[in-house]
Amino acid sequence: VLLLEEAGVRALEECRADLAAEEIAHLVADDLKDIRKGAEVLVRDSEGKSLRFTVTDKETVSKKAFPTERVYGATKGSTLRLVTCDGAFDAEGHPVDNLIVYAELS
């Protein structure tokens, strides 16, 4: 179980919780590469309310082909998207890919 606490959680009361891994790098950046389908992610807000999400997919994509609609588009239920930098670095020292973890409220 990956636990996220008070870490830039937005829109928990809406249909989707978006967490930018840069905001919670100290908690999850390394864990995202190893997380597998079916893993649980527990999100706890500043009031102690916990939501349990189950990982449904993970992908590495080029930043030039970021799947905006899949990440930020409407969903049928409550979902979580964890996005962080991944892959090789370009000539300016910036990562060229994003690692995206998709999860649904359990």
NORDA-V508817 format. One record per residue. RES is the residue in one letter. SS is DSSP state (h for helix, s for strand, l for the rest). NEAR is the number of other ideal C-beta (glycine too) atoms within 8 Angstrom. Layout:
res=<RES:RES>
ss=<SS:SS>
near=<NEAR:NEAR>
This chain:
res=<V:L:L:L:E:E:A:G:V:R:A:L:E:E:C:R:A:D:L:A:A:E:E:I:A:H:L:V:A:D:D:L:K:D:I:R:K:G:A:E:V:L:V:R:D:S:E:G:K:S:L:R:F:T:V:T:D:K:E:T:V:S:K:K:A:F:P:T:E:R:V:Y:G:A:T:K:G:S:T:L:R:L:V:T:C:D:G:A:F:D:A:E:G:H:P:V:D:N:L:I:V:Y:A:E:L:S>
ss=<l:s:s:s:s:l:l:l:l:s:l:l:l:l:l:s:s:s:s:s:l:l:l:l:h:h:h:h:h:h:h:h:h:h:l:l:l:l:l:s:s:s:s:s:l:l:l:l:l:s:s:s:s:s:s:s:s:s:s:s:s:s:h:h:h:l:l:h:h:h:h:h:l:l:l:l:l:l:s:s:s:s:s:s:s:s:s:s:s:l:l:l:l:l:s:s:s:s:s:s:s:s:s:s:s:l>
near=<6:10:8:13:8:6:9:7:11:7:9:10:3:5:8:10:14:9:16:9:13:7:8:13:9:4:10:12:10:6:9:13:7:6:11:7:7:5:10:10:17:12:15:11:11:4:4:6:7:8:11:10:15:11:15:7:7:11:7:8:10:8:9:5:6:9:9:7:6:6:10:6:7:3:8:2:7:10:13:16:14:12:11:13:10:9:9:6:7:8:3:4:5:7:11:10:12:12:13:13:14:12:13:11:10:6>
